[in-house]
Amino acid sequence: MTGAVLAAEAAEAGSTGLLANIAILVLAGFVGFAVISKVPNTLHTPLMSGTNAIHGIVLLGGLIVLGRLENPSVGDAIILVVAIAFGMINVIGGFLVTDRMLGMFKAKPAQKKGDS
């Protein structure tokens, strides 16, 4: 009887923890959207550089964890590969956006008088 009670309590605690984690994820999404929507355009490039650095750390961490797991389950391997792929997409996209924004500040080549 005691084992069944402990199992029920553990299952209830696990579902409560999952629900709390989902609630935190949703609230973090709303807060992130509210903060990012108020960032002026002039700060976009420096912030993008910072997030590129953070995602680079995430990529490195994911690769290290994936390499150090001796017998990863299929679920763990899939989650790590998806995290690495999304991090890489973020890094590449961030560099492309930053390069495009910095390109807007470059001087355009002067045209010759004979060219139209």
N, C-alpha and C positions, 0 to 999 in steps of 0.2 A: 504494500500500500504506500509506503514512504517513497519508493522509487517512482511510482506513478505521479505522486504529488510533485516531486522534484522535477520530473520531466515536463509536467504541465507548467510549472513556474518558469522553467528554462525556456520553453516555447513562447510563453507570454512575454518574457523579458526580451527575447530575440525579436519578436514582432514589434514590440514597443520601441526597441532601438532602431529597427529599420524605419518605422514611421517617423521617429525623431530625425533620423538622417535625411529622409526625403523632405521633411518640412524645412530643415536647414538648407538643403539644396535649392528648394523653391524660393525661400526667402533671400538667399544669396543671389539668385538670379535676378530677382526684383531690385535688390539694392544695387547690384552691378549695373543693371540697365539704367537706373535712375542716376547713378554717378556718371556713367559714360555719356549719357545724353546731354549732360551739362558741361562737358569739356569743350572749350573753344577750339576752333580749327588750328590755331597757332601752336597748341600744345599736343596735337595729334602725333606728330613725328617723334618727339622725345618720349612720349608714352609708349609708342609702338616699339621703339628701341628697347625700352625696359621690359615690355612683355615678350619680345623676342629673346632676351636674355633669360627670362624666367622659363619660357618654353624650352629653351636649350637645356636648362637644368632638369626639367621634367623628362626630356628625351634621354638624357644621360642616366638619370635615375631609373627609368624604365628599362633601358638596356642593361644596366648593372643588375637589377633585380631579375630580369629574364635570364641573364647569364649565370647567376649564382644559384638559381633554383635547381636542385638536383633531380627531382622527379616531379615536375609541375603537373598538376591536373590539366585536363583539356580546357576547363573553364578559366583557370588562372592564366594559361598561355594565351587564350583568345583575348581576355581582358587586357593583358599586357601588350599584345600586338596591336589591338585597337587603340590603346592609349598612345603608343609610340607613333602609330599612323596619324592620329589626330594632332598630336604635338608637332609632327613634321609638317603637316598641312598648315598649321598655324605659323610655324617659323617661316616656311617658304612664302606663304601669303603675306606675312608681315614684312618681309624683305622686299617683296614686289610692290606693296603699297608704299613703303617708305621710299623706295627708289623712284616711283612715279611722282610722289609728292615733292621730293628733292629736285626732280627734273623740271618741275614747274618754276623753280627759282633760278635755273640756268639761263644765261643770256642766249638769245636766239642768234644764229649766224646772220651777219649783215648781207643783204642781197646787193648784187652789182646793179648799176644803173641800166645796163643793157638787158638784164633779165626781167621778166615780168611775172 
